[in-house]
Amino acid sequence: MVEKLFSFIEKSVSCFHAVNTIQKELEEAGFCQLKENEEWQIAAGGKYYVVRNGSSIAAITLPSDEIKGFHMVAAHSDSPTFKIKENPEIAVEEQYIKLNTEKYGGMILSTWLDRPLSVAGRVIVKENGEFVSRLVNIDKDLLMIPNVAIHMNRDMNKGVEYNPQVDMLPLYAGIEKKGSFQEEIAKAAGVEKEDILGSDLFLYVREKGRRFGADGEFICAPKLDDLECAFAAIEGIIHAKKSSEYGNIAVIFDNEEVGSGTKQGADSTFLADILTRIKESLGKNDSWFCRMAANSFMISADNAHAVHPNHTEKADPTNRPFLNGGIVVKYHGSQKYTTDGISAAMMQDICKRAEVPCQTYANRSDIVGGSTLGNISTAHVSVNTVDIGLPQLAMHSAYETAGAKDIQYLVRALTTFFA
């Protein structure tokens, strides 16, 4: 399962590539596409998927009998990175070309230095009167953000505050290649440079996932937050034995790292629209929809902080998840995580039936944590929801660490849940 996860992450060099990879896997598994700008023809027992913006996707399976409710899993396709700005080339003393970028999400800036990087995303062109998206992946070591030598900053190891506009711009080429970046993008997209009308391009780390540890018990890779959970959600819905009573939905949202407030984020109508259109296609009324919501359950799956081997003091005194210790149920008194007594009990039961270990996480009471998908999505679709994740270290680093056993635990639990 670990090697399959690494393959998925390697293909998912941007949120658009992650969704494209998922779409191909769903089609191979017999799922049919439903388009938002067309009428939906769905039937009991069917398997479907919906894509929004090319960066969010929902897989749907329906039971053969009357639907009792929905089992849903939410994860996200995006990770912290740098976005390429418009007109990105900057000449430096008529010797170098660097690229103008801006932060996307809250990353650990220093981890992006001195690593081989490249560019991926999408461009928009017009074909036969329609705007069409073309995926872009410049599949080579293209960029580097070089550190300042210790000789030029003797206080480097005392702590550095990096300025994103000064310190974090990647070196692209020598001056003789000035004006060539857009040509690189067009070539990778398979289009002419002058035909590109818009783009969404991001940096990505070229290093691949690998195991490490005395027995290979740990893994490290880019984008573990949250492609690990997205991978497990899709594996679960594809391989679950179809339920005779519940509809299943695995929804992978974009833009979680920047607040989810987009048309394809968890704070959009994406999930609500899907459920509404299922209702209408099946000829049901609003009362049916309310009954289904009351009988439904969502697992919001976004990775959790493991106890750090060098900074054990950062963890809560009594809720201390460890790598390879199993699925983490996340709690927050102010409901940044949606877990309550009911949803925690339901998740514990799922883990017990799947025969996988379960841990708990809470922030130290004097440390502010982040929020995730659960409390945002339930503002649009009000269902019992639990926030979970897999334990990991160095969250929002360019290259993160997790446990090799935990991905199998989550796939097994979500497969059991969907069944």
C-alpha positions in Angstrom: 0.0 0.0 0.0 2.9 2.4 0.7 4.3 2.0 -2.8 0.9 2.7 -4.3 0.6 5.8 -2.1 4.0 7.0 -3.3 2.9 6.4 -6.9 -0.2 8.5 -6.3 1.7 11.4 -4.8 4.3 11.3 -7.6 1.6 11.7 -10.2 -0.2 14.4 -8.1 2.3 17.2 -8.7 -0.5 19.8 -8.4 -4.1 19.7 -7.1 -5.2 19.5 -10.8 -3.0 16.4 -11.3 -4.3 14.8 -8.1 -7.9 15.1 -9.3 -6.9 13.9 -12.8 -5.2 10.8 -11.3 -8.3 10.1 -9.1 -10.6 10.5 -12.1 -8.7 8.0 -14.1 -8.8 5.5 -11.2 -12.5 6.0 -10.8 -13.1 5.4 -14.5 -11.1 2.2 -14.5 -13.3 1.1 -11.5 -16.5 1.7 -13.6 -17.5 5.1 -12.3 -19.4 7.3 -14.8 -18.9 11.1 -14.9 -21.7 13.5 -14.1 -21.2 17.0 -15.4 -22.5 20.0 -13.4 -23.7 21.8 -16.6 -25.8 18.8 -17.7 -28.9 16.9 -16.6 -28.1 14.0 -14.3 -29.4 10.6 -15.1 -28.6 8.4 -12.1 -30.0 5.1 -10.9 -30.0 2.9 -7.8 -26.8 0.8 -7.7 -24.9 3.3 -9.8 -21.3 4.6 -9.5 -20.6 8.2 -10.4 -18.1 11.0 -10.0 -18.3 14.8 -10.3 -15.4 17.3 -10.9 -15.5 21.0 -10.1 -12.8 23.4 -11.4 -10.5 20.4 -12.2 -9.2 20.6 -8.6 -12.1 19.1 -6.6 -13.8 15.7 -7.1 -16.5 13.6 -5.5 -16.9 9.9 -6.0 -20.5 8.5 -5.4 -21.9 5.0 -5.1 -25.6 4.4 -4.6 -27.2 1.3 -3.0 -29.5 -0.9 -5.0 -32.3 -0.5 -2.5 -33.9 2.6 -0.9 -31.3 5.0 0.5 -31.2 5.2 4.2 -28.6 8.0 4.4 -25.1 8.8 3.2 -21.6 7.8 4.4 -19.2 10.6 3.4 -15.4 11.1 3.7 -13.9 14.5 3.0 -10.2 15.2 2.3 -8.3 17.9 0.3 -6.2 18.0 -2.8 -4.0 21.0 -2.2 -0.8 21.4 -0.1 1.2 24.5 0.9 3.4 25.7 -2.0 4.4 28.7 -4.0 2.2 30.0 -6.8 3.8 31.5 -10.0 2.8 35.1 -10.5 1.9 36.6 -13.8 4.9 37.9 -15.8 7.2 35.9 -13.6 10.6 36.4 -15.0 13.0 38.7 -13.1 16.5 39.5 -14.5 19.3 39.8 -12.0 22.3 41.9 -13.0 22.0 40.7 -16.6 23.3 37.3 -15.4 20.4 35.2 -13.9 16.7 34.8 -14.4 14.6 34.1 -11.3 10.8 33.6 -11.1 8.4 35.8 -9.1 6.2 33.7 -6.8 3.9 34.1 -3.8 3.0 31.9 -0.9 0.1 29.5 -1.1 -0.8 28.4 2.4 1.3 28.3 5.5 4.4 26.4 4.7 7.7 26.0 6.6 9.7 28.3 4.2 13.2 27.0 5.1 12.3 23.5 3.9 11.9 24.7 0.3 15.5 25.9 0.1 18.3 23.9 -1.7 15.9 21.3 -3.2 15.3 20.5 -6.9 11.9 22.0 -7.8 9.7 22.2 -10.9 6.4 23.7 -12.0 3.0 22.1 -12.5 -0.6 23.2 -12.8 -2.8 24.1 -15.7 -3.2 26.5 -18.6 -6.4 27.7 -20.3 -6.7 27.8 -24.1 -9.7 28.4 -26.4 -10.6 25.5 -28.7 -13.7 25.5 -31.0 -15.2 28.4 -29.1 -14.7 26.9 -25.6 -12.2 27.5 -22.9 -10.2 24.3 -22.3 -7.9 23.3 -19.5 -4.5 21.7 -20.3 -2.4 20.1 -17.5 1.2 21.2 -17.2 4.1 19.3 -15.6 7.6 20.3 -16.5 9.0 16.9 -15.7 12.6 17.8 -15.0 14.7 19.5 -12.3 14.0 23.1 -13.3 14.4 25.4 -10.3 16.2 25.9 -7.0 15.8 28.4 -4.2 19.4 28.8 -3.0 20.3 29.5 0.6 22.7 32.3 1.6 26.1 30.8 2.6 26.9 30.6 6.3 30.0 32.8 5.5 27.6 35.7 4.5 25.3 35.3 7.5 27.2 34.0 10.5 24.0 34.1 12.6 22.1 31.8 10.2 21.9 29.0 12.8 20.5 31.4 15.4 17.3 31.7 13.4 16.3 33.5 10.1 13.1 35.2 9.2 12.6 34.6 5.5 11.1 37.3 3.3 8.9 35.6 0.6 9.6 38.4 -1.9 13.3 38.4 -1.3 14.6 35.1 0.0 12.2 32.6 -1.6 12.3 33.3 -5.3 13.6 30.3 -7.4 16.6 30.5 -9.8 15.4 29.5 -13.2 18.1 30.1 -15.9 21.0 32.1 -17.1 20.3 35.4 -18.8 20.5 33.9 -22.3 17.2 32.1 -21.6 15.4 35.3 -20.9 11.8 35.1 -22.1 11.8 31.3 -22.3 9.6 30.4 -19.3 6.3 30.8 -21.1 7.7 28.6 -23.9 8.6 25.9 -21.4 5.0 26.0 -20.1 3.5 25.9 -23.6 5.7 22.9 -24.5 4.7 21.0 -21.4 1.0 21.7 -22.1 1.3 20.8 -25.8 0.0 24.2 -26.9 1.4 27.3 -28.6 2.6 30.0 -26.3 0.4 32.6 -27.9 -2.7 30.4 -27.3 -2.4 30.5 -23.5 -5.1 32.8 -22.1 -4.7 32.0 -18.4 -2.9 29.7 -16.0 -2.7 28.4 -12.4 0.9 27.2 -11.9 2.7 26.1 -8.7 6.1 24.9 -7.6 6.5 21.3 -6.5 9.3 19.3 -4.9 11.0 16.8 -7.2 12.0 14.4 -4.4 10.0 11.2 -4.4 8.5 9.3 -1.5 10.7 6.7 0.3 10.8 4.5 3.4 13.3 5.0 6.2 14.0 3.7 9.7 15.6 0.5 11.0 12.8 -1.7 9.5 11.5 0.8 7.0 8.8 1.7 9.5 8.6 5.4 8.5 7.8 7.1 5.3 8.7 10.6 3.9 7.2 12.3 0.9 5.9 15.7 -0.3 2.2 16.5 0.2 1.4 13.8 2.8 -0.9 16.5 4.2 -3.4 15.7 2.7 -2.9 13.4 -0.2 -2.5 10.5 2.3 -6.1 10.9 3.3 -7.3 11.7 -0.2 -5.7 8.5 -1.4 -7.2 6.4 1.4 -10.7 7.9 0.7 -10.6 6.9 -2.9 -9.2 3.5 -2.2 -11.9 2.9 0.3 -14.9 3.9 -1.9 -13.5 1.9 -4.9 -12.8 -1.3 -3.0 -15.7 -1.3 -0.5 -18.4 -3.9 -0.8 -21.4 -1.9 -1.8 -23.8 -1.1 1.0 -27.4 -2.1 0.6 -28.7 0.9 2.6 -26.3 3.8 2.4 -25.0 6.0 -0.4 -21.3 6.7 -0.3 -19.5 9.9 -1.2 -15.7 10.5 -1.1 -15.2 14.2 -1.7 -11.8 15.8 -2.2 -11.9 19.6 -1.9 -9.4 22.1 -3.1 -8.1 25.2 -1.3 -8.2 23.9 2.3 -4.8 25.4 2.9 -6.0 28.9 2.1 -9.3 28.8 4.0 -11.7 26.8 1.7 -13.6 29.9 0.6 -13.7 29.2 -3.1 -16.3 27.7 -5.4 -14.4 24.4 -5.2 -13.6 24.5 -1.5 -15.3 23.0 1.6 -16.9 26.4 2.2 -18.6 26.2 -1.2 -21.9 24.6 -2.3 -20.1 21.6 -4.0 -21.2 18.9 -1.6 -24.6 20.4 -1.0 -25.2 20.7 -4.7 -24.3 17.0 -5.3 -26.7 15.9 -2.6 -29.5 18.1 -3.9 -29.1 16.9 -7.5 -29.1 13.2 -6.3 -32.4 14.0 -4.5 -33.9 15.6 -7.6 -32.6 12.9 -10.0 -34.2 10.2 -7.7 -37.5 12.2 -7.6 -37.4 12.9 -3.9 -38.5 16.0 -1.9 -37.0 18.3 0.6 -38.3 16.2 3.5 -36.5 13.2 2.2 -33.3 15.2 2.0 -33.6 16.3 5.7 -34.2 12.7 6.7 -31.2 11.5 4.8 -29.0 14.2 6.4 -30.2 13.2 9.8 -29.2 9.6 9.0 -25.8 10.5 7.5 -22.3 10.6 8.8 -19.1 12.3 7.6 -15.4 11.6 8.3 -13.3 14.7 7.8 -9.9 13.3 7.1 -6.9 15.6 7.4 -3.6 14.6 9.0 -2.8 15.2 12.6 0.4 16.1 14.6 2.3 13.2 16.1 4.4 13.6 19.2 7.8 15.0 18.0 10.8 13.0 19.1 12.8 16.2 19.8 10.0 18.3 21.1 7.7 16.1 23.2 6.8 19.2 25.2 4.7 20.5 22.2 2.1 17.7 22.6 -0.9 17.7 25.0 -0.1 16.0 28.3 -2.7 13.2 27.8 -3.6 13.0 24.1 -0.3 12.0 22.4 -0.5 10.2 19.0 2.5 8.5 17.6 3.6 7.4 14.1 2.3 3.8 13.4 -0.1 4.1 16.3 -3.2 4.2 14.1 -5.9 6.6 13.1 -6.1 9.8 15.2 -9.4 11.2 16.3 -9.1 15.0 16.7 -10.8 17.1 19.4 -11.1 20.8 20.0 -13.2 22.6 22.6 -14.0 25.5 20.4 -15.0 23.1 17.6 -12.2 23.8 15.1 -12.5 20.1 14.9 -16.1 18.9 14.8 -15.7 15.7 16.9 -18.2 15.3 19.7 -19.2 12.4 21.9 -21.5 10.9 19.3 -19.2 11.2 16.4 -16.2 10.0 18.4 -18.2 6.9 19.5 -19.1 6.2 15.9 -15.5 6.5 14.7 -14.3 4.3 17.5 -16.8 1.7 16.4 -15.7 1.9 12.8 -12.1 1.3 13.9 -13.1 -1.6 16.1 -15.0 -3.3 13.3 -12.0 -2.7 10.9 -9.6 -4.0 13.5 -7.3 -1.0 13.4 -5.8 1.0 16.3 -7.2 4.4 17.2 -5.5 7.4 19.0 -6.7 10.8 20.2 -5.3 14.3 19.6 -6.0 17.7 21.2 -3.9 20.8 21.1 -2.1 22.0 24.2 -4.4 24.5 25.7 -1.8 27.2 25.3 -1.1 26.5 21.6 -3.5 27.6 18.9 -4.1 25.0 16.3 -5.5 25.1 12.7 -8.9 24.2 11.5 -9.9 21.7 8.8 -12.7 20.6 6.5 -15.3 19.3 9.0 -16.5 22.4 10.7 -16.6 24.3 7.3 -18.4 21.7 5.3 -21.0 21.0 8.0 -22.1 24.6 7.8 -23.5 23.7 4.3 -24.5 20.1 5.0 -25.4 19.5 8.6 -24.5 15.9 9.5 -22.8 14.2 12.4 -19.1 14.6 11.6 -15.8 13.4 13.1 -12.4 14.9 12.4 -9.6 12.4 12.0 -6.2 12.1 10.4 -3.0 10.1 10.2 -0.2 11.0 12.6 2.7 12.9 10.9 5.7 15.0 11.7 6.8 18.3 10.1 3.3 19.2 8.8 3.5 21.9 6.1 7.2 21.1 5.4 8.1 20.6 1.7 8.9 17.0 2.7 6.9 15.4 5.5 7.2 12.3 7.7 4.6 9.7 8.7 4.2 6.0 9.7 4.3 3.2 7.1 1.6 1.2 8.9 -0.9 4.0 9.3 -1.9 4.3 5.6 -3.1 0.7 5.6 -5.0 1.3 8.8 -6.9 4.2 7.2 -7.6 2.4 4.0 -9.0 -0.5 6.0 -11.2 1.7 8.2 -12.6 3.8 5.3 -13.3 0.6 3.3 -15.2 -0.8 6.3 -17.1 2.5 6.7 -18.2 2.6 3.1 -19.3 -1.0 3.3 
